[in-house]
């Protein structure tokens, strides 16, 4: 191992009071750097040979204690180095990277500080949805912590359990809690990869995120058909909402944000080809006659920003995100009116289109792995959540088959 640490008095940096800072001199792959210890002494009080503070130093009540603290810091640093070597990571790090792994000021150890920095990075990468999600979680956690800081070391299994109890005591649901916990877990995982925290302290090894079955969101085929066949003229308050809903259903339940970003260039040889923004999965969907009518109508409108649907009205990424948020809210409000027009009693939202597509695919006996691929899910478990609640009439039909033998 070409890495070592030596306690040194940094005589290059004399302070105003005549003292010099004690540092850990880190040597790694023929490079060196200094890591602050937080103690400054005069040159006459330093034993260079023994690498300890002399008894002549009068700044503390116990010289032995302060020397023990210094050795403890060195031992902790060497422990980090040994663990990195065991994982095969040590030689992949520069001396600067290694210093960052060892020297972590209190600010770096704050879950809130790290999360806020992460949120800013997400915004720079135009990932406004994830940034908004993380910001909401941080707001809830700060309220729970009464605006006190939250060091990573305090985010333990017990902390998560207490947060869960507090959340549920207010009458909130497990599903709302799971949204928060998944975001906390994602942030924590990123901190592990960044070397901010050790995986050994990972609270989600013990804490399991819980959720409850949601109310059925999928519509039966006859109700979907009503929406598709509804005679509605351009200019009607529900015209765009109906078209967005049907287009989403006919494009594998595409979510609203991905649909908003569709451009004319995404139409190639009678197919819609695009990459899902959330997962980067590539889609290649055949355009049916009904879908073509909707797409052709909007393409003829010649959106000045190049998008098919009149949702995004800016070239600025931040403004585009706001356009989508506003349009999605308006879309869901109009879907309530559309449901009334079609005599549909269920709560109609943009997600209903996606869930309905998945459910209808299941009724057509499309294999689960194919449905999962069409929805762009990374695991079959996510797809199973979409298909968890079968309509009661389907269950009745299955029951009749069983009883009839």
MOSUL-V555022 format. One record per residue. N is the residue number from 0. RES is the residue in three letters. OMEGA is omega as a letter, one per 20 degrees, with the letter a starting at -180 (NA if undefined). Layout:
BEGIN
N	RES	OMEGA
N	RES	OMEGA
END
This chain:
BEGIN
0	UNK	a
1	UNK	a
2	UNK	r
3	UNK	r
4	UNK	r
5	UNK	r
6	UNK	a
7	UNK	r
8	UNK	a
9	UNK	a
10	UNK	r
11	UNK	a
12	UNK	a
13	UNK	r
14	UNK	a
15	UNK	a
16	UNK	r
17	UNK	r
18	UNK	r
19	UNK	a
20	UNK	r
21	UNK	a
22	UNK	r
23	UNK	r
24	UNK	a
25	UNK	r
26	UNK	a
27	UNK	r
28	UNK	r
29	UNK	r
30	UNK	r
31	UNK	r
32	UNK	a
33	UNK	r
34	UNK	a
35	UNK	r
36	UNK	r
37	UNK	a
38	UNK	r
39	UNK	r
40	UNK	r
41	UNK	a
42	UNK	a
43	UNK	a
44	UNK	a
45	UNK	r
46	UNK	a
47	UNK	a
48	UNK	a
49	UNK	a
50	UNK	a
51	UNK	r
52	UNK	a
53	UNK	r
54	UNK	a
55	UNK	a
56	UNK	a
57	UNK	a
58	UNK	a
59	UNK	r
60	UNK	a
61	UNK	r
62	UNK	a
63	UNK	a
64	UNK	a
65	UNK	r
66	UNK	r
67	UNK	r
68	UNK	r
69	UNK	r
70	UNK	r
71	UNK	r
72	UNK	r
73	UNK	r
74	UNK	r
75	UNK	r
76	UNK	r
77	UNK	r
78	UNK	r
79	UNK	a
80	UNK	a
81	UNK	r
82	UNK	r
83	UNK	r
84	UNK	r
85	UNK	r
86	UNK	a
87	UNK	a
88	UNK	a
89	UNK	a
90	UNK	r
91	UNK	a
92	UNK	r
93	UNK	r
94	UNK	r
95	UNK	r
96	UNK	a
97	UNK	r
98	UNK	r
99	UNK	r
100	UNK	a
101	UNK	a
102	UNK	a
103	UNK	r
104	UNK	a
105	UNK	a
106	UNK	r
107	UNK	a
108	UNK	a
109	UNK	r
110	UNK	a
111	UNK	a
112	UNK	r
113	UNK	a
114	UNK	r
115	UNK	r
116	UNK	r
117	UNK	r
118	UNK	r
119	UNK	r
120	UNK	r
121	UNK	r
122	UNK	r
123	UNK	r
124	UNK	a
125	UNK	r
126	UNK	a
127	UNK	a
128	UNK	r
129	UNK	r
130	UNK	r
131	UNK	r
132	UNK	r
133	UNK	a
134	UNK	r
135	UNK	r
136	UNK	a
137	UNK	r
138	UNK	r
139	UNK	a
140	UNK	r
141	UNK	r
142	UNK	r
143	UNK	a
144	UNK	a
145	UNK	r
146	UNK	r
147	UNK	r
148	UNK	r
149	UNK	r
150	UNK	r
151	UNK	a
152	UNK	r
153	UNK	r
154	UNK	a
155	UNK	r
156	UNK	a
157	UNK	r
158	UNK	a
159	UNK	r
160	UNK	r
161	UNK	r
162	UNK	r
163	UNK	a
164	UNK	r
165	UNK	r
166	UNK	a
167	UNK	a
168	UNK	r
169	UNK	r
170	UNK	r
171	UNK	a
172	UNK	r
173	UNK	a
174	UNK	r
175	UNK	r
176	UNK	a
177	UNK	r
178	UNK	r
179	UNK	a
180	UNK	r
181	UNK	r
182	UNK	r
183	UNK	r
184	UNK	a
185	UNK	r
186	UNK	a
187	UNK	r
188	UNK	r
189	UNK	r
190	UNK	r
191	UNK	r
192	UNK	r
193	UNK	r
194	UNK	a
195	UNK	r
196	UNK	a
197	UNK	a
198	UNK	a
199	UNK	a
200	UNK	a
201	UNK	a
202	UNK	a
203	UNK	r
204	UNK	r
205	UNK	a
206	UNK	r
207	UNK	a
208	UNK	a
209	UNK	r
210	UNK	r
211	UNK	r
212	UNK	r
213	UNK	r
214	UNK	a
215	UNK	a
216	UNK	a
217	UNK	r
218	UNK	r
219	UNK	a
220	UNK	a
221	UNK	r
222	UNK	r
223	UNK	r
224	UNK	r
225	UNK	a
226	UNK	a
227	UNK	a
228	UNK	a
229	UNK	r
230	UNK	a
231	UNK	a
232	UNK	r
233	UNK	a
234	UNK	r
235	UNK	a
236	UNK	a
237	UNK	a
238	UNK	a
239	UNK	a
240	UNK	r
241	UNK	a
242	UNK	r
243	UNK	a
244	UNK	a
245	UNK	r
246	UNK	r
247	UNK	a
248	UNK	a
249	UNK	r
250	UNK	r
251	UNK	r
252	UNK	a
253	UNK	a
254	UNK	a
255	UNK	a
256	UNK	r
257	UNK	r
258	UNK	a
259	UNK	a
260	UNK	r
261	UNK	r
262	UNK	r
263	UNK	a
264	UNK	r
265	UNK	r
266	UNK	a
267	UNK	r
268	UNK	r
269	UNK	r
270	UNK	r
271	UNK	r
272	UNK	a
273	UNK	r
274	UNK	r
275	UNK	a
276	UNK	a
277	UNK	a
278	UNK	a
279	UNK	r
280	UNK	a
281	UNK	r
282	UNK	r
283	UNK	a
284	UNK	r
285	UNK	r
286	UNK	r
287	UNK	a
288	UNK	a
289	UNK	r
290	UNK	a
291	UNK	r
292	UNK	a
293	UNK	a
294	UNK	a
295	UNK	a
296	UNK	a
297	UNK	r
298	UNK	r
299	UNK	r
300	UNK	r
301	UNK	r
302	UNK	a
303	UNK	a
304	UNK	r
305	UNK	r
306	UNK	a
307	UNK	a
308	UNK	a
309	UNK	a
310	UNK	r
311	UNK	a
312	UNK	a
313	UNK	r
314	UNK	a
315	UNK	a
316	UNK	a
317	UNK	r
318	UNK	r
319	UNK	r
320	UNK	r
321	UNK	r
322	UNK	a
323	UNK	r
324	UNK	a
325	UNK	a
326	UNK	r
327	UNK	r
328	UNK	r
329	UNK	r
330	UNK	a
331	UNK	r
332	UNK	a
333	UNK	r
334	UNK	r
335	UNK	r
336	UNK	r
337	UNK	r
338	UNK	r
339	UNK	r
340	UNK	a
341	UNK	a
342	UNK	a
343	UNK	a
344	UNK	a
345	UNK	r
346	UNK	a
347	UNK	r
348	UNK	r
349	UNK	a
350	UNK	a
351	UNK	r
352	UNK	a
353	UNK	r
354	UNK	a
355	UNK	r
356	UNK	a
357	UNK	a
358	UNK	r
359	UNK	r
360	UNK	r
361	UNK	r
362	UNK	r
363	UNK	r
364	UNK	r
365	UNK	a
366	UNK	a
367	UNK	a
368	UNK	r
369	UNK	r
370	UNK	r
371	UNK	r
372	UNK	a
373	UNK	r
374	UNK	r
375	UNK	r
376	UNK	r
377	UNK	r
378	UNK	r
379	UNK	a
380	UNK	r
381	UNK	r
382	UNK	a
383	UNK	r
384	UNK	r
385	UNK	a
386	UNK	a
387	UNK	a
388	UNK	r
389	UNK	r
390	UNK	a
391	UNK	a
392	UNK	r
393	UNK	r
394	UNK	r
395	UNK	a
396	UNK	r
397	UNK	a
398	UNK	r
399	UNK	r
400	UNK	a
401	UNK	a
402	UNK	r
403	UNK	r
404	UNK	NA
END
